[in-house]
Amino acid sequence: MSEFYKKIIENNKKWVESKLQLDPEFFKDLSKGQNPPLLWIGCSDSRVPANEIIGAAPGEVFVHRNIANMVVHSDMNMLSVLDYAVNALKVKHIIVCGHYGCGGVKAAMGNSSIGVIDNWIRHIKDVYRFNQAELDAIENEDDRFNKFVELNVKEQVYDLAKTSIVQSAWKAGQDLTIHGWVYGLNSGYVTDLGVNFKNNDELDEVYQLRF
């Protein structure tokens, strides 16, 4: 058994003990159910732990992660998580959170074949195509990369808003707001990208300007 594996098992024991010292009923209460106010759709990157970067406790964040925090309408995994979060858990907020330095977004800027992930990156390449004029006008490659990360998050928020799940929730008057964030790996801070919608009126004002 590797030292790393032994370490994470031991870390779990220490974590349990630390929680029980603060509250002997912590895990008993946690096992009774969940009522998170937030669904987090983020990147699978190991450097972006959803709960930790926003200081949330267990039970406060329902999480879905994939390469480059994508909202793909044919992704039944994502749709199942979204449906459960919105219709069963009644979350009030959904955050799509990307991050600077995202490997998936970087790969979509090139033409190299990586493997099976090429099929997933195809969706990210579509985002570049939608915004090609703006991105190609940025001469500095790092600046273009950062802007692509931001634009990808915005596109995913728009796609999220147009899912039948979010549309049905809004039409029923459900209290649900969606947001787009980007996380700085080199700073630890999140930035709200200003794409925050709680109904179709707010969405259409921006969405119709794009198409």
Disulfide bonds with the S-S distance in Angstrom:
none
